[in-house]
Amino acid sequence: MSGLSTCFNVPALRAVAVASAVCCAGIASAQGTGSSTVTLYGIADIGYTQVTGLKAGTVSQIASGIMEGSRWGLKGSEDLGGGYKTIFTLENRFELDTGAIGSKPISGSQLSDRFSQAALLGLPAQLQPAVNAVDGLLAAQYGVNTAPGEGRLFDRQAYLGLITPVGAILAGRQYTPAFETTAAYDIMGTQSGLAAGQIVAFPAVLEIRASNSIAYRIVKDGISAAVMYGMGEVAGDSDKSRFLGFNANYKTDVFSVGFGYNTKNNELGQKSLTTSVLGASMNMGTTSTVSTFVAKITDDNPNGLSAIAPALTPQIGAGAAGLVQNAFINAFKQDGTLFHIGYRYMTGPSTISVAYNQYNDNRPSDADVKSYGVAYSYALSKRTDLNAVVVRYDNGSRGQVAPGGNGYLGGVTASAGTNSTGLALGVSHRF
C-alpha cells in the first residue's frame, strides 16, 4: 500500500490505494504559503483470540492487531509554492500486548509438514537431520519483522516525497503497487484474519513493501496510477534483488476497477515472486459495497534459499547439501491463484462484513486453503471501535494454515489437512 495524503488522515491500511489518489488530487490547490506541519498518528488495537486446530490444541491469547496492526507514525509536509510540496512518513509497528516491534505466529516456530518432513520434500529419510537444521533457520525468521536484517524501527513505512503539478515522486520503504490493489479490493482491506492475505502468509504470495524504492504516482479525472522500482543495491549487479511494480485504477461514485503487478528478482538475479492482481468493487447505495479480486502468483526461483547448500556442506558434503537445497527450492516454488469476494453493510455505528477467500495451489504441493467468516465493528466514537471476528479456515490435503490477525500470523495447524477456526474480540483506537 502506499502512503500519500489519505494515509495521513486515515492510517488504516485498507485505504492505501485511495490514499495515493487523494494526495495527488490536492496538488493543484497548493498555495505556496511555505507552511510546514508534523503530525503524530497511530492505531492501538488489542483483544482476545482463540484459535483451534493447532498442535497445542485450542490456543487462547491476548494479541495486538485484531483488526488493524498497532502502529505509530510521524507524517509531515511543507508547501513549497507553485504546486510543489514535500511530504514524509515514518511509521513504526508495535505489538500492544508485549511492546515488541516483531511477533511470532500463534503456532510458534512450527513449519508446515511439506517444509519439515524429508519424505514430503522428496528426500531420503537419512537427510531428516539436515532438513531439521534448515527448518530451524527458516523458523527463526518466520514471523512479522523478525527476519535477519529486520527488527526495523520504521518497518511499515519510511519515505520522503515531492508532490509536483504532474504527479508525486516518493523514495524509501513503501507499499508495493500489487499489494495496494489487493488491499483496495479486499472488502476487509487488510483487517483481521478474514482478509485474503492471511491465508497465503507463508510462503508469502505478495511482496508487501519494497525498501530502497522510488515511485511515481499520478491522479487525474478518476484515474490513478503508480510505477515503482526497487533497487537491490548489490555491488556490481543491478539485477540481484531488484523489484518492479505498477498499478492503475479507475474510480467513480458507483464502481471501481484496478490492476496491479509486482515482480522481484532473487538474490541471484533470477526472476522470482511475481503477482498480477485484477480487482473491482461496486457501491449499492450509501450503505452496501461488494468487492472482489483475483491474483495470479508465480515463483520459479524463490528468494533467499541459495545459502542452504554452503551452510550444510561441511556437515553432509556438497552432494547431499545440494539435494537438500534443491528440495527446499522446489517446495517454495509457487503457481497459484488467490480469489476474494466480500460484502460490507453499514448502518448507524455498525459495520458488518462477510468474505470468502480461496487459494488454489497448482503445484504438486497442492496446499489449497479456503477461508470464510464474518466481522462486526461497532463505533463507540469516530476514533474507537469494538470488534468481533469469526473465521473458518478449511485446508486441503496439504494445506495447513491457521487464522491470525492484521498484526500477527496464525501460523500452521497441527498437521496437513487440519481445519481451524478463529474467534477474535477486541477494541481499536485511532489517534
Summary of the structure (lengths in Angstrom):
residues: 431
radius of gyration: 21.5
end to end distance: 20.0
largest distance: 71.7
contacts: 1611
relative contact order: 0.17
helix: 18%
strand: 46%
